[in-house]
Amino acid sequence: MNVVIYARYSSHSRTEQSIEGQLHTCYEYVRNNGYLVVGEYVDRAQRGATNSRAEFQRMIADSDKHTFEGVLVYQLDRFARNRYDRTSTKAN
């Protein structure tokens, strides 16, 4: 299955290691489960309480191209903090 990885950290006090750690864990999961990563989307110092994150919006727009079947995240709260936002974000 073709997947993309979405990584995010929310605070200016966090470092790139936060992103690197998320990506490392996601790639390890990919290796162990036979997926193919076809893209990465990374939002730095962006709160999960809003969907107006640049890379998040680019990922949603890119989903219209149908080049990937899934989005892999380190934890669900990296995708969205709010359960409603997680379930209401849909790609075509």
C-alpha positions in Angstrom: 0.0 0.0 0.0 1.3 3.5 -0.8 1.2 5.8 2.2 2.4 9.3 3.2 3.7 10.2 6.5 2.4 13.2 8.4 4.5 14.6 11.3 3.9 17.7 13.4 5.1 19.3 16.6 3.1 22.0 18.2 5.5 24.1 20.3 8.4 26.4 19.5 10.1 24.9 22.5 10.3 21.5 20.8 13.1 20.6 18.4 13.5 19.0 15.1 14.3 15.8 17.0 10.6 15.6 17.7 10.0 15.4 14.0 12.9 13.1 13.4 11.7 10.7 16.1 8.2 10.6 14.6 9.6 9.9 11.1 12.0 7.2 12.4 9.1 5.4 14.1 6.9 5.7 11.1 9.6 4.4 8.7 10.2 1.5 11.1 6.5 0.6 11.0 6.6 0.9 7.2 9.6 -1.5 7.0 7.9 -4.0 9.2 4.5 -3.9 7.4 5.5 -3.8 3.7 4.1 -0.3 2.9 5.7 2.1 0.5 6.2 5.8 1.5 5.4 8.1 -1.4 5.6 11.4 0.5 6.2 13.2 3.7 4.3 16.2 5.1 5.8 18.0 8.1 4.3 21.0 10.0 6.7 22.6 12.5 5.4 24.6 15.5 1.8 24.1 14.4 -1.0 23.5 16.8 -3.2 20.4 16.2 -6.3 22.3 17.3 -6.7 23.8 13.8 -6.7 22.3 10.3 -5.2 25.4 8.8 -1.7 23.9 8.9 0.1 24.4 5.5 1.5 20.9 5.1 -1.7 19.3 6.4 -3.8 21.2 3.8 -1.3 20.3 1.1 -1.6 16.6 2.0 -5.4 16.8 1.9 -5.2 18.5 -1.5 -2.7 15.9 -2.8 -5.1 13.2 -1.8 -7.2 14.2 -4.8 -4.4 12.8 -7.0 -5.0 9.3 -5.6 -1.2 8.5 -5.4 -1.6 7.2 -1.8 -4.1 5.1 0.0 -3.2 6.0 3.6 -1.7 8.5 6.0 0.7 7.2 8.6 1.2 9.2 11.8 3.2 8.6 15.0 0.1 9.2 17.1 -3.4 10.3 16.3 -3.0 13.6 18.1 -0.4 14.5 15.4 -3.1 14.4 12.8 -5.7 16.3 14.9 -6.3 17.0 18.6 -10.0 17.0 18.4 -11.9 13.8 17.7 -14.4 15.7 15.5 -11.6 17.1 13.4 -10.1 13.6 12.9 -13.4 12.1 11.8 -14.6 15.1 9.7 -11.4 15.5 7.7 -12.0 13.7 4.5 -10.2 13.4 1.2 -12.0 12.7 -2.1 
